[in-house]
Amino acid sequence: MLRYLPVVLAFGLITAGGVVQGLWSHRWSDPGPAIASFADRLADVPMSIGDWEGKDQAVDPISIKGSGAVGYVSRHYTNKVTGQAVAIWFICGHPRDIAMHTPDVCYPGSGFTQQDQTIRYPVVLDEETQEKGDFFTAVFRKQDIHTNRVDRVFWAWSRPNEPGWSAPDSARIAFGGSSALYKIYFVSPLKERGETLDQSACIDFAKVFMPEVRKVLFPEADETDASADPAASTEVEALQL
C-alpha cells in the first residue's frame, strides 16, 4: 500500500493546484454580471475633455471578440488648439482575456515592427495630487506600399473599484483573481524621430483624460476619500447646521 503513497500524494497536489487555479480564474463561476456592470461604466467616458474632442472609431467585430472585451471605447481625440491627436482603445472584460493581447504581441501580427524595447514609464494620473501610474510603452512602425507610420503606444491595467493603473511583468498573474479588469491603450504618431516620452501627445492627453476616467470608473473611491477627509466632513456638518 505504501508504494502507492507517492502517486496518491502527487495526485492530491495536482488536484489541489487545479482547484486553486480554477477558483483563481473563475473557471467554474459566472462573473458575467459583475463584468457587465463594470463594462457599462465605459459608456460614460466623455467625448469632449477640455480642448480635446473625440470621435468614435468603428471596430471589426472579430477584433472585439478576439480581445475579450465585454465593453469598449475605441475613439480618436484631437486637440482643437494644438492639433495633437491621440487614439484610445479602452476595454473591460474577464482578466484571463484582458491580461493578454498586448501591443507587443498584437501589433506585429498586424504588420507593425517594434522599434525599441518595451519599458515601464510613470504617467501622471492627477496633476493636482501628482498621483502616478505605471504604463508600458513602445514604438511600432508599419511601412509598406500603402502605409508609412510610426506610433508610440502606452498601455496599462486597472482593477474595478481600485483607482490606479499599473503595468506588472505578468498581468495574468497579478490580476488573475479579479472579477473584472480594465485595460487602456494610448496611441499617438511620432512627429519627430527624436521625440522624447515627455513630448508625446499621449502624456499631454493623459493629464486631462485620466482624472475624468477616475470619476467614471471609480466613483466609490471618491466617495470614500470625501468621507475620510476631516475638512470635507466639517464642511458637510456646517451645511447641515
C-alpha positions as a Python dict, from the first residue, in 0.01 Angstrom:
ca = {
    (1, 'M'): (0, 0, 0),
    (2, 'L'): (280, 240, 89),
    (3, 'R'): (430, 204, -255),
    (4, 'Y'): (129, 390, -396),
    (5, 'L'): (160, 675, -145),
    (6, 'P'): (379, 898, -366),
    (7, 'V'): (129, 861, -650),
    (8, 'V'): (-163, 946, -421),
    (9, 'L'): (19, 1249, -283),
    (10, 'A'): (113, 1368, -631),
    (11, 'F'): (-245, 1330, -750),
    (12, 'G'): (-368, 1523, -447),
    (13, 'L'): (-127, 1808, -514),
    (14, 'I'): (-225, 1824, -880),
    (15, 'T'): (-594, 1823, -790),
    (16, 'A'): (-548, 2091, -526),
    (17, 'G'): (-349, 2303, -767),
    (18, 'G'): (-621, 2266, -1029),
    (19, 'V'): (-889, 2371, -783),
    (20, 'V'): (-691, 2677, -676),
    (21, 'Q'): (-625, 2773, -1038),
    (22, 'G'): (-989, 2720, -1127),
    (23, 'L'): (-1111, 2942, -846),
    (24, 'W'): (-842, 3199, -923),
    (25, 'S'): (-950, 3225, -1287),
    (26, 'H'): (-1325, 3190, -1217),
    (27, 'R'): (-1333, 2880, -1437),
    (28, 'W'): (-1636, 2736, -1256),
    (29, 'S'): (-1811, 3059, -1165),
    (30, 'D'): (-2000, 3310, -1373),
    (31, 'P'): (-1861, 3660, -1316),
    (32, 'G'): (-2060, 3783, -1617),
    (33, 'P'): (-2300, 4017, -1433),
    (34, 'A'): (-2014, 4178, -1242),
    (35, 'I'): (-1811, 4225, -1558),
    (36, 'A'): (-2109, 4372, -1742),
    (37, 'S'): (-2175, 4624, -1465),
    (38, 'F'): (-1815, 4746, -1475),
    (39, 'A'): (-1804, 4743, -1855),
    (40, 'D'): (-2116, 4961, -1867),
    (41, 'R'): (-1923, 5242, -1700),
    (42, 'L'): (-1716, 5289, -2014),
    (43, 'A'): (-2023, 5439, -2182),
    (44, 'D'): (-1976, 5745, -1959),
    (45, 'V'): (-1620, 5822, -2075),
    (46, 'P'): (-1665, 6180, -2201),
    (47, 'M'): (-1640, 6264, -2569),
    (48, 'S'): (-1513, 6617, -2502),
    (49, 'I'): (-1246, 6693, -2240),
    (50, 'G'): (-1103, 7042, -2224),
    (51, 'D'): (-956, 7123, -2566),
    (52, 'W'): (-981, 6760, -2675),
    (53, 'E'): (-1269, 6648, -2898),
    (54, 'G'): (-1336, 6280, -2950),
    (55, 'K'): (-1480, 6079, -3236),
    (56, 'D'): (-1574, 5713, -3206),
    (57, 'Q'): (-1398, 5469, -3437),
    (58, 'A'): (-1556, 5154, -3581),
    (59, 'V'): (-1406, 4823, -3468),
    (60, 'D'): (-1421, 4491, -3651),
    (61, 'P'): (-1647, 4251, -3451),
    (62, 'I'): (-1383, 3981, -3490),
    (63, 'S'): (-1128, 4207, -3321),
    (64, 'I'): (-1368, 4280, -3037),
    (65, 'K'): (-1431, 3911, -2982),
    (66, 'G'): (-1060, 3831, -3000),
    (67, 'S'): (-978, 4095, -2739),
    (68, 'G'): (-1226, 3950, -2489),
    (69, 'A'): (-1389, 4292, -2448),
    (70, 'V'): (-1732, 4292, -2283),
    (71, 'G'): (-1737, 4671, -2311),
    (72, 'Y'): (-1507, 4902, -2505),
    (73, 'V'): (-1431, 5254, -2621),
    (74, 'S'): (-1247, 5299, -2949),
    (75, 'R'): (-1202, 5669, -3002),
    (76, 'H'): (-982, 5929, -3169),
    (77, 'Y'): (-926, 6255, -2979),
    (78, 'T'): (-792, 6572, -3139),
    (79, 'N'): (-677, 6883, -2956),
    (80, 'K'): (-852, 7173, -3131),
    (81, 'V'): (-581, 7417, -3018),
    (82, 'T'): (-256, 7227, -3075),
    (83, 'G'): (-369, 6978, -3338),
    (84, 'Q'): (-231, 6685, -3135),
    (85, 'A'): (-403, 6352, -3194),
    (86, 'V'): (-440, 6052, -2964),
    (87, 'A'): (-634, 5731, -3020),
    (88, 'I'): (-757, 5521, -2728),
    (89, 'W'): (-858, 5158, -2700),
    (90, 'F'): (-1028, 5116, -2364),
    (91, 'I'): (-1179, 4779, -2273),
    (92, 'C'): (-1323, 4579, -1985),
    (93, 'G'): (-1366, 4205, -1955),
    (94, 'H'): (-1253, 3887, -1783),
    (95, 'P'): (-895, 3907, -1651),
    (96, 'R'): (-789, 3592, -1837),
    (97, 'D'): (-869, 3771, -2165),
    (98, 'I'): (-788, 4133, -2084),
    (99, 'A'): (-446, 4046, -1940),
    (100, 'M'): (-344, 3910, -2279),
    (101, 'H'): (-327, 4056, -2632),
    (102, 'T'): (-86, 4339, -2551),
    (103, 'P'): (55, 4568, -2825),
    (104, 'D'): (394, 4397, -2827),
    (105, 'V'): (209, 4083, -2936),
    (106, 'C'): (-80, 4222, -3141),
    (107, 'Y'): (95, 4497, -3335),
    (108, 'P'): (349, 4266, -3504),
    (109, 'G'): (52, 4048, -3601),
    (110, 'S'): (-94, 4350, -3782),
    (111, 'G'): (218, 4421, -3984),
    (112, 'F'): (398, 4653, -3741),
    (113, 'T'): (758, 4614, -3633),
    (114, 'Q'): (855, 4709, -3279),
    (115, 'Q'): (1127, 4974, -3296),
    (116, 'D'): (1257, 4969, -2941),
    (117, 'Q'): (1233, 4781, -2615),
    (118, 'T'): (915, 4783, -2410),
    (119, 'I'): (977, 4992, -2100),
    (120, 'R'): (775, 5089, -1794),
    (121, 'Y'): (703, 5461, -1761),
    (122, 'P'): (526, 5660, -1486),
    (123, 'V'): (230, 5861, -1617),
    (124, 'V'): (73, 6141, -1412),
    (125, 'L'): (-289, 6049, -1342),
    (126, 'D'): (-376, 6363, -1148),
    (127, 'E'): (-178, 6686, -1177),
    (128, 'E'): (-326, 6826, -858),
    (129, 'T'): (-214, 6535, -638),
    (130, 'Q'): (71, 6422, -866),
    (131, 'E'): (-57, 6065, -841),
    (132, 'K'): (116, 5845, -1099),
    (133, 'G'): (54, 5510, -1258),
    (134, 'D'): (294, 5274, -1434),
    (135, 'F'): (239, 5218, -1805),
    (136, 'F'): (426, 5007, -2056),
    (137, 'T'): (532, 5190, -2371),
    (138, 'A'): (698, 5108, -2700),
    (139, 'V'): (726, 5240, -3056),
    (140, 'F'): (586, 5049, -3354),
    (141, 'R'): (633, 5111, -3725),
    (142, 'K'): (434, 4995, -4024),
    (143, 'Q'): (584, 5052, -4367),
    (144, 'D'): (462, 4912, -4698),
    (145, 'I'): (349, 5042, -5036),
    (146, 'H'): (35, 5183, -4875),
    (147, 'T'): (148, 5289, -4527),
    (148, 'N'): (437, 5455, -4351),
    (149, 'R'): (351, 5531, -3990),
    (150, 'V'): (532, 5526, -3657),
    (151, 'D'): (324, 5511, -3339),
    (152, 'R'): (406, 5550, -2972),
    (153, 'V'): (181, 5323, -2763),
    (154, 'F'): (119, 5330, -2386),
    (155, 'W'): (-81, 5058, -2209),
    (156, 'A'): (-177, 4958, -1854),
    (157, 'W'): (-443, 4778, -1647),
    (158, 'S'): (-666, 4856, -1351),
    (159, 'R'): (-900, 4659, -1126),
    (160, 'P'): (-1257, 4783, -1082),
    (161, 'N'): (-1311, 4990, -766),
    (162, 'E'): (-934, 5023, -713),
    (163, 'P'): (-811, 5355, -856),
    (164, 'G'): (-465, 5334, -1003),
    (165, 'W'): (-304, 5191, -1314),
    (166, 'S'): (-13, 4953, -1331),
    (167, 'A'): (198, 4751, -1572),
    (168, 'P'): (306, 4430, -1396),
    (169, 'D'): (551, 4188, -1553),
    (170, 'S'): (272, 3929, -1566),
    (171, 'A'): (-73, 4085, -1580),
    (172, 'R'): (-226, 3738, -1595),
    (173, 'I'): (-83, 3651, -1253),
    (174, 'A'): (-120, 3996, -1099),
    (175, 'F'): (-490, 4030, -1187),
    (176, 'G'): (-598, 3668, -1209),
    (177, 'G'): (-819, 3676, -901),
    (178, 'S'): (-1012, 3987, -1004),
    (179, 'S'): (-1378, 3971, -1103),
    (180, 'A'): (-1310, 4202, -1400),
    (181, 'L'): (-1027, 4403, -1547),
    (182, 'Y'): (-981, 4727, -1740),
    (183, 'K'): (-709, 4785, -1997),
    (184, 'I'): (-629, 5108, -2178),
    (185, 'Y'): (-409, 5199, -2476),
    (186, 'F'): (-299, 5549, -2571),
    (187, 'V'): (-164, 5575, -2926),
    (188, 'S'): (-14, 5879, -3095),
    (189, 'P'): (205, 5924, -3405),
    (190, 'L'): (565, 6024, -3355),
    (191, 'K'): (607, 6369, -3507),
    (192, 'E'): (985, 6363, -3487),
    (193, 'R'): (1236, 6082, -3478),
    (194, 'G'): (1392, 6212, -3157),
    (195, 'E'): (1064, 6275, -2977),
    (196, 'T'): (1101, 6201, -2606),
    (197, 'L'): (843, 6031, -2390),
    (198, 'D'): (756, 6359, -2219),
    (199, 'Q'): (691, 6516, -2560),
    (200, 'S'): (438, 6251, -2660),
    (201, 'A'): (84, 6374, -2720),
    (202, 'C'): (-27, 6076, -2509),
    (203, 'I'): (126, 6233, -2199),
    (204, 'D'): (-47, 6568, -2257),
    (205, 'F'): (-376, 6390, -2316),
    (206, 'A'): (-343, 6163, -2011),
    (207, 'K'): (-315, 6467, -1782),
    (208, 'V'): (-670, 6574, -1864),
    (209, 'F'): (-818, 6236, -1952),
    (210, 'M'): (-722, 6022, -1652),
    (211, 'P'): (-893, 6243, -1388),
    (212, 'E'): (-1214, 6206, -1589),
    (213, 'V'): (-1162, 5831, -1608),
    (214, 'R'): (-1134, 5816, -1231),
    (215, 'K'): (-1471, 5987, -1193),
    (216, 'V'): (-1635, 5744, -1433),
    (217, 'L'): (-1476, 5415, -1328),
    (218, 'F'): (-1410, 5466, -958),
    (219, 'P'): (-1690, 5680, -810),
    (220, 'E'): (-1684, 5474, -489),
    (221, 'A'): (-1323, 5574, -427),
    (222, 'D'): (-1403, 5943, -448),
    (223, 'E'): (-1690, 5897, -204),
    (224, 'T'): (-1458, 5713, 35),
    (225, 'D'): (-1196, 5987, 8),
    (226, 'A'): (-1456, 6254, 84),
    (227, 'S'): (-1589, 6070, 389),
    (228, 'A'): (-1234, 6018, 518),
    (229, 'D'): (-1139, 6383, 473),
    (230, 'P'): (-1188, 6573, 803),
    (231, 'A'): (-1222, 6902, 618),
    (232, 'A'): (-1494, 6756, 396),
    (233, 'S'): (-1678, 6618, 700),
    (234, 'T'): (-1662, 6954, 876),
    (235, 'E'): (-1793, 7124, 563),
    (236, 'V'): (-2088, 6884, 543),
    (237, 'E'): (-2167, 6936, 911),
    (238, 'A'): (-2159, 7312, 866),
    (239, 'L'): (-2403, 7287, 576),
    (240, 'Q'): (-2633, 7070, 785),
    (241, 'L'): (-2629, 7329, 1063),
}
